Amino acid sequence: MARLVSAADLVRAFRGRKGLQVDKLSILSAIWEKELGTLARHLELSGVRRGTVYVKTSSSAAAQELRMRAPSLMRTLNKYFSRAWIKELKASAR
């Protein structure tokens, strides 16, 4: 029987390996829905570049919610990485 592995377990496993570059967007995708809850249904990760996470939103209301929750979300998402790298969340309409 296959053992299910949580996203947090995967991140912890990768943290211990030196020289291994982990795809940040893949990790974010794995934890996105868990950390954002129902808001995740209205947001789609579109990219990562230089500390900025780009997010497509389904509406202006979802974009506003993301902007208001950004400081808290960045702290929460950064805890999954060995070094806090998320500096900004940018929303754009789909």
N, C-alpha and C positions, 0 to 999 in steps of 0.2 A: 504494500500500500504506500502511495506517495505521501510524503510529509508536506503539509502546507507551511509556507514560510511567510512571515509578515514583512512588510516594507521596512519596519524598524530593524528587524533582524538582518535584512540585507544590507542596510546602511551600516550597522555595527560591524558586519563582516568586512565591508570594503574599507572602513576607517582604519583598520589594523594593517592594511597592505600599503607599503611604501612604493612609490613609483607607479602606482596604478591610477590612471585617470578615469574617474567615474563620470559617466554622462549625467550631468546635473538635471537635464530636462527629463530623463527617464526616472530618476528618483522623485522629482517633483510630481510627475504624472502618477507615480505609485501612491503618493501620500496626499495628493490634491483633494480628492473627494472626502477622505477621512477627516482632514483638517478644516475644510470649508463647509462641510455638511450640505444642506439644501442649496446654498448659494452656488455650489459647484455646477449645478445643472444649468446655470445661466452664464458660466464662464468657460472658456477654452484656452488652455495654454498654447501660445503660438510660437514662443521662442525665448531664448536666453542670450544675453550679450552684455559683457562687462558689468556684471552686478545688477542688471535690470532684467526683470521677468516681464515679458510681453504677454498680455492677456486679451483675447477677443471676448466681448460681452454681447449678450443677446438684446440688451436694452440700455437706455441711458440710466435707468434706475439701478440696474446691476452694476454699471460703471461707477455710479455714485457710491453704492454700498461698498464696492471694492476700495475706492479711494478713502472712505471713512475708516474701514477696517485695516488698511494697509500697514500701519505701524505694528499692530498686534499680530497680523498675519505674517509679516516678515520675521518677527521674533519667533513665532511658532514654527515656521518652515525652516528657519536657520538652525533650529535645534537638531535637525536630522543630519547635519553635516559637521565634519570635524572642525571646520572654520566657517564662521558666519560670512557669507558672500553676497547674500541678497540685500541690495541697498535700496532698490526701488521696484514698485509694481506699476506698470503702465497699462492702462485700459484703452482699447479701441473698439469701435462698433464693428460687428460682423458684416 
